[in-house]
Amino acid sequence: MIRVKKDEMIFMFLSVVNILVTLLAEIKGLSYVIFLTILIFKLTKRINSQKFLLYSLFIPNKYLQLTAIPIYLMFNRRLIKSHLSFKAWLLLFYMAVFGLLNCLIYNGLILSVLFQIGVYYSIFSLIQDFGDNLDLKSSFLFFNNMFCLQVVTSLLQLAVNNKAGDGIHGTLISAHYLGIYLLVYGYMLFKIKTNVLSNRNKWIRFVFLAVIFILADAKHVFIVALFAYLVNWIFTKINIKNRITVFGVCMMIGTVIFLNLIQADIGIEIFSGKPIGVYFFNDRYNKKLMLFHNTMREMKSWNGLVGFGVGQFGSQISITVSKGIIYEWNSMLSKYHYAIEPYANAMKGLMSEWYVRYGIQMSSMVLGYPLVSFVGMVAELGLAGYYMLLNLLDSCYKKNSIVFIIAFLVLTVFDTYLEIPCVFVLILIAAYLSRKKGKLVINQG
């Protein structure tokens, strides 16, 4: 039997109240109260550092989630004394050099460079930390209780909104993020053998998991996971070394080929008139494709090799400080008007008022939405830095199944997942679970 601790009961109660207040009154400030509550829990030693980080993943505010990571690393004494590998430090040095150089050339924001270096530093530190310190048993027990919270809040959202889809996201900001949590939690249930849950209880959870997954309509997450499993199986069978690097390079080459194909006569002939064709040829909906084309055009220079500098082209911080340019029709965002010229050129006119107000709701965000992490990774790091990142991931996960890392790389084409902690931290936990073949045994007591 799974016990619910007092701190978990308080967190779950506040989370349910937060969802209800958001649904009924559109008030979102309670997320800050929840964050302060778990911080007090940590400072008063009612919870440990790991649980503080895990709690933060289920607060529906990505900025609070990002704030929790350096706090967690500080509590774990890894914020300054992080034992990163030589490859990680080399990549961070590369980011600093070319980030600052691009700031000089394009008059970019140095603070954005420093912020994004901090994001990568935190990710690398978490990879190292989870490899050394992840408490699997407490994580599993915690995720079990958080699953109950997601079921309750998802059903509340269904009852109030009276429709499935994007509105069903539990406490995880987005239906897609909820789908990723369900995928990782389902893998936990499959991977871990324990007396905490009976087989009957496990199957009941699998049924609820499937129902919520369908209600959230996060089918692309499931398809990506199947694709990643297939790629990993093929690479393993043919004994590919550096599987993450090989896949990442193939993904980059495949993207360039596709972008050129879709502009050729044969591409127009294949996709024109098909349902998916609207996301390639209709200027109202093909925002993702347009950004990819625009980015490829801007990278036809030395920046294609070394990038435009982290924090300057497509990452979450660059999106945040350039909202006045991206949403130029919204005068309320005019003070957020910082973007290097290549990024401003690539984004200009994409996020039109019609698309933001109506087009996103009428179309597929998966296929059409342009603000994605893949653009940020490639455009900011350049081909050289992108290769260095892939090679670093290979060295970190060379003994693992790489299903979840491949899935994450593919998912970056669909959203700004790199800077969404409730996504990439879940992926790191799943990657940790995949280190060993067969079942992992956890017993209560």
Secondary structure as GFF3:
##gff-version 3
##sequence-region A 1 445
A	DSSP	alpha_helix	6	25	.	.	.	ID=ss1
A	DSSP	alpha_helix	30	43	.	.	.	ID=ss2
A	DSSP	alpha_helix	49	57	.	.	.	ID=ss3
A	DSSP	alpha_helix	62	75	.	.	.	ID=ss4
A	DSSP	alpha_helix	86	106	.	.	.	ID=ss5
A	DSSP	alpha_helix	110	133	.	.	.	ID=ss6
A	DSSP	alpha_helix	136	161	.	.	.	ID=ss7
A	DSSP	alpha_helix	175	191	.	.	.	ID=ss8
A	DSSP	beta_strand	192	194	.	.	.	ID=ss9
A	DSSP	alpha_helix	199	216	.	.	.	ID=ss10
A	DSSP	alpha_helix	219	237	.	.	.	ID=ss11
A	DSSP	alpha_helix	243	261	.	.	.	ID=ss12
A	DSSP	alpha_helix	265	271	.	.	.	ID=ss13
A	DSSP	three_ten_helix	275	277	.	.	.	ID=ss14
A	DSSP	alpha_helix	278	281	.	.	.	ID=ss15
A	DSSP	alpha_helix	287	298	.	.	.	ID=ss16
A	DSSP	alpha_helix	303	306	.	.	.	ID=ss17
A	DSSP	alpha_helix	316	321	.	.	.	ID=ss18
A	DSSP	alpha_helix	323	326	.	.	.	ID=ss19
A	DSSP	three_ten_helix	331	333	.	.	.	ID=ss20
A	DSSP	alpha_helix	341	347	.	.	.	ID=ss21
A	DSSP	alpha_helix	353	354	.	.	.	ID=ss22
A	DSSP	pi_helix	355	359	.	.	.	ID=ss23
A	DSSP	alpha_helix	360	362	.	.	.	ID=ss24
A	DSSP	alpha_helix	365	368	.	.	.	ID=ss25
A	DSSP	alpha_helix	373	396	.	.	.	ID=ss26
A	DSSP	alpha_helix	403	411	.	.	.	ID=ss27
A	DSSP	three_ten_helix	417	419	.	.	.	ID=ss28
A	DSSP	alpha_helix	421	433	.	.	.	ID=ss29
A	DSSP	beta_strand	440	442	.	.	.	ID=ss30
###
